[in-house]
Amino acid sequence: MTVPRITGVELAGHAGLPLLVVGPSLGTSAVALWSAAAKELGADFHVIGWDLPGHVDGPVRGGFTIAELAEGVLAFASGAAEAREDEALRFAYAGDSVGGAVGLQLMLDAPDAVTAAVLLCTGAQIGDTEMWRERAATVRASGTPVMVTGSAQRWFAPGFLEREPSIGAALLHVLQGADAEGYAQVCDALAVFDVRDRLGEIAVPVLAVAGAHDVATPVAKLEEIANGVRNGDLLVLPDVAHLAPAEAPADVSSAIRAVWGRSRGEEPHPTAQIGDGDGAVGADGDGAYTRGMEVRRAVLGDAHVDRATASADPLTRPFQELITRYAWGDVWGRDGLDRRSRSMITLALLAALGHEKELAMHVRAALRNGLTREEIAEVLLHTGVYAGVPVTNAALGVMQGVFAELDQDS
């Protein structure tokens, strides 16, 4: 066993910003997996990514453990810090799958170097020894192209490849071209990796990010990390499988910012990237993110949330952070009223205040929350008694427009 030489790439930002080191999943590269998220983060961090041996730099020989891989990554980060002329080796870290496992090992072996970590779609122990040994033998015998079909099924949530074919193709292309021995060596390393009994040694802020559709490292694996480290939180991304940085770059970049803020002593708060008034959610330490995301998707629908997330604008982020935590997490997420009641209150207030765009959105939400068309009309009629006839006249027009669109779509 030897410490592998790790190579990597500068993804975004410049040397005057805090250093963020990002790590790949097995069969991917830093560029293919992290470019979209790095673009979101470039204004706040100097983002550099490292690559697994044999994945972008040709054939490799000799084996290694996850601890030795982490030692190689630490040397790579040290070289980057020297080039930046940093006084000390200090960096934030984010890694997916085996990249997350390396992150855990880094925090155990070099606790003074890592200031905060986001560990995505990973585990303190992943899979089982027999599975990894079999996969290594298969790849050594048939090459990495044999893994493409299965990985395409495991890596992405339903519908992602149809929505983002170029991103999916780029990731699968790296897998197909990876050196078989390099891939197999990572399998061998994962076969014996298990730091579950050492999680309590990790003291820096850690956010464990799970994909709701991830079968390789299910939510329970990330929950184990969040509960096992001293200062951990869990974030579950509903429309993500195993490659969160590529599938949900805006959510991942927001999560990284939030954990970085915690490492500097800032109050935990959700982050967001939505520009149309419904409130996106990120990660925080008191559960507001989880509540907010669940309620937001249930009330507004996945399609709306997905469209809104794609329109991220850094200029709107501070306001979105505010309404995400307090509107969707702390208010809509309370148990004091059911969602039908909250929908009726929201319809009346939006109508009275003349917020027609948001009213249309919440007419759809009210139907999703169980109100009938007749009940929605009744709420708006009642509003007119106290807020004025012109209010109800305008609101009923908005309501009719929404119903007409829904009827046309159906």
N, C-alpha and C positions, 0 to 999 in steps of 0.2 A: 504494500500500500504506500502511496506517495501523495504529497500535496499537489494537486493539479494546478497548472498555470491557467489563470482565469483572464480572459479578454472581455472587452465590452465596448460600449459606445456612449457618446454624449447624446442625450435625447432632447434636452430643452434647457432653457435658462442660461445663466452665466455664472462665473466664479464668484461674483459678489453676493450671490444669494446663498441661503442655507443649502447644504448638500443633502440630496435624497438619492439613495441607492435602491434600485429596483431589480427584482430577480424573476426569472421565467419559470414557467411550468415545463415539465418533461415534454420534449418534442417541439418546443417553441423557441423563439428568440426574443431578446429584449425589444428589438425594433418591431417585430410583428405583433407582440403582445401588448407593449406599453406605449406605442407612439401616440395613440389617441389620448390617453390619459395624461401623458407627458405634455402634450400640447396645452391641455387645460391647466397644467401646473407650472408652466414655464415662467409665468410672471412672479411666482412665489418661491420657486426652488431651482437649484442647479441639479437637473435630473440626469443621472448616469445609470446605465443598465449593464448588467453582466450576463454572459452567456455560458451555458453548460458546455463542458468539454465535448468536442466533436460535433456540435450542433451548427456552428457557422464557420469554424476554423479548420476543417479537415479532419482526417483520421486521428485517433488517439490510441495509446496503449497504456497498460497498467491500470490497476484498480484504485479505488479510494472510498472512504467512508463519508457520510454527511459531515462529520466533524472536520475531516480533511478538506472537503469541498468548502466548508465555511472558512477554514484557514486561508484557502486560496482567495476567496471573496474578500476577506479582510485585507489581504495583501493588495488586491486590486483597488479597494477603497483607499488604502493608505497611499498608494501611488497617485490616486486622484487628489487626495488631500494635499500631498506635497506639491503637485502641479498648481493647485489653487493657492499655495503658500499659506495654508491654514496653520495656526499655532499648535493645534492638537487634532487628533483623529476623532471627530464627532460627527455623526450623520444620522438622519432619519432613514428608516428602512421600510420597504414594502415588497412583498414577494408572494407569488401565486404557486400553490401546490408544492413541488419540491423547493421552489424559491421561498415559500413560507417556512418549510422545515429548516432550511438554511438560516432563515431569520431567527428561529427559536435557538438554534445552535450558536449563532453569533451572540445573542443576548446572554446565553449561559457562559460562553467562553471569553467574551470580550464585553462585559457589562458596562464598562466605562465609555465604550465607543458608540454604542447605539443609544440615541436619545429618546426614540419613540418608534413604534412599529405597527404596521398594518399587515396582518397575515391573512391571506385570501385563499379560500378553497383549499385548505390544507389540513394538517393534523399533527399532533405530537407523536403519532404513530399512524401510518397510512397503509391500508390494505393488510395483507399477511405475507409471511415469508414465502410460502409455496407459490402464491400468485405471481410475485415479483420474479422468483426464480424461473417459473415457466415462461413468463413474458421475455425475460432476458434470453432464454434458450431459443425461443421462437424468432426473435429479432436477429440473433447471431446466425441462425440457419437461413432465414428468408429475407432479411433486410427490413428497414423501417417502413417501406411502402405497404407491408402487410398490416401495419397498424392504422392505416389511414381511415378505412371504413369504420372501424370500431371507435376511433378517436372522434370522428365527425359526429357520431351519435352521443358520445359521452361529454364532449367539450361544450356543446352549445344548447341553450334552452330552445324549446319548440318555436319554430318560426324565425330564428335568428339568421340562419343561412339564406333564407328567402329574402329577408330584409337587408342583410349586409353581405352579399355574396363575395365581394372583393376582400373583405376582412377575413372571412372564413377561408377563402382560397389561399390567401397569403400565409395564414397559420398552418394550414395543411401542407402547403408547399415546403415550408421549413421542415416539417416532420418527414416528408417523403425524401428530402435531401440530406437528412441528418446521418452522420456516421453510425453504422449499426453497433459497433463496439462502444462508442461513446454513450449511446442510448442505453445499451445493456448494462454498462457500468453504473449508470444512475439507478437502474432497476436493482442491481445488486446492493447498492448503498441503501436504498429505501427498504430492502428486505430485512435489514437488521437495525433500522432506525427506530428508536423508541425512547422518548424523553418525558413520558407522562409522569414519572415519579419525580421529575426535577422542575416541573412548572412553577412550583412555589418559590424557586430561587429568583425568578424574573420579576424585577421591581419597576421597570420603566413602563409608561403607559402603552398598552397594547389594545388594538381593536382587531377582533377576529371577525372576518367577513365571510359569510356563507352564501352560497347560491341555493335558492329554494329547490332548483331542479338538479342539483349536483348529486350524482349517484356514486362518484368516486370518493369524495370527501363530504358526506352529508352534514346537515346542520349540527348534529350531535357532536361531530368532531371539533367544530369551531366553538361550540358551547363548552366543551371540555377545556379548551384553551382559555376562553374568557373567564371561566370559573376557577381555573387552576393557577393562573398568574396572580400576582398581588394587586395589580391595577388594570384590570381587563374589562372590556365591554364586548358585546356581541351585536353584529349588524347582519340582518338577513335581507338579501336582495331578491325580490319575488320573481323577476324574469331573467334570472341568471342561472347557468349551470356551473361549469368548472373553470371558465376563463373570464373572470369578472373584469379585469382591466380592459379587455377587448369588448366584452358584451355590454358593460355599463361604465364607460370611462368617466362620465360626469359624476356619477355617484361615488366611484372609487376616488377620484381626485378630491371631492368634497370631504370624504372620510379622512383622507390623508391630512388635509388642512386642519380638520377638527382635532385629530390626535396630536398633531404638531402644536396646536394651541394649548392642549392640555399639558404637554411636556414643558411648556413655558409658564405654567401656572395660571393660564386663562381659564375662566369659568367654562365648563363643558357646555357645548351648545350644538344643535344640529346645523348642518350645512345644506345649501340648496342651490338649485340652478334652473329655476323655472321662471318664465317671463310672462305668464298669462293669468296670474292672480289666483291660482288654486293652491299654491303652497307645496313645494317639494320638501322632502325631508332627508336628512343625513343622519349622522351618528351623534349621540350624546350619552351622558352617563346616567340618566335617570329614567330611561325607557321611553322618552318622548318620541324618539325616532321610530322605534318599532311600532308603537301605537299609531303614530301619525301615518306611517306608510301603509299599515294594514287598513286603517279607516279611509285614507285618501283613495286607495285603489277600490275599496268596497263601495265608496260613495260616488266617485267620479268615473270609475271604470279603467281597466288597464290601457285601452287604446288612447284615452285622453292623457293619462299619466305618461305614457311612452312618448306621445307627440310633444308634450310639454318638456320632458327631460331633454329631448333632442334639441330644444331651442335655448339651451343654456346661454346666459349672458352675464359675464362677471359684474357688470354694472348693477344688475338687479339682485345680486346675491345677498347683500345684507338684509334687505327688506324681506326677501323670501325666507331667510333663516328665521326671522322674527315670526312670520305668520305660520311657518311650518311647525315650530315648537308649540306656539300658543294656540293657534287655530285648530290644527289637525291633531296634534298630540295631546295637549293639555285640556282643550275644550271639547272638540268633537269626540275625543277619546274617553271622556268621563262617563260614569255609569248613571248619573243623576237623571238623564233623559234618554229615551230611546231615539234611534235615528229618524224615525218617522216624525217625532215631535221636533227634533232639531231641524229637519227639512222644512217643516211648516213655518217655524220661526224665521228661518233664513229666507224663505220665499217672501214673507211679509215685509221683512226689513229691506231686502234688495229692491222690491217693488216700490216701497215708500221712499227710498232714497234715489230712485231713478237709475240704478245700476243695471242697465238692460243686458249687457254682455254677460255679466255674472248671473243675472236672473235666468237667462236661457240655459246656462250651464247647470244651474241648480234645479231647473224644471226637469232636466234629464236625470239629475241626481235623485230628485224626489221620487220619480218613477222607479229608480233602482232601489230606493229605500222602502218601497212598498205602497206608496200613495197611488191612488187611481187618478185618472184624468179628471174625474168629477170632483175629487177631493182637492186637487190642485186649484181648479176653478173656484171652488168654495172658499179656499184660503184667500185667493186674490179678491173675491167679492167682499169678504169680511174686511180685508185691508182697506178697501175703498171707503168704508163707513168712517174710519178713523183717520185715514191719510188723504182722502179726497177722491172724488170721482175721476179726475184726469189720471190719477195714479193707476187705478184699476183698469181704466180704458187702455192705457199704454201697456200695462202688464199682461192683460188678456191678449193683446196683439202679439206680444213676444211668445206667450204660451201657444197660441195658435200656430205661429211659425215653427216652433219646435215640433209640435204634433204633426204638422204637414211634412216636415223633413223625415220624421220617423216613419210615417205612413208610406212615403215615397221609397225609403230605403227598404222597407219590408215588402 
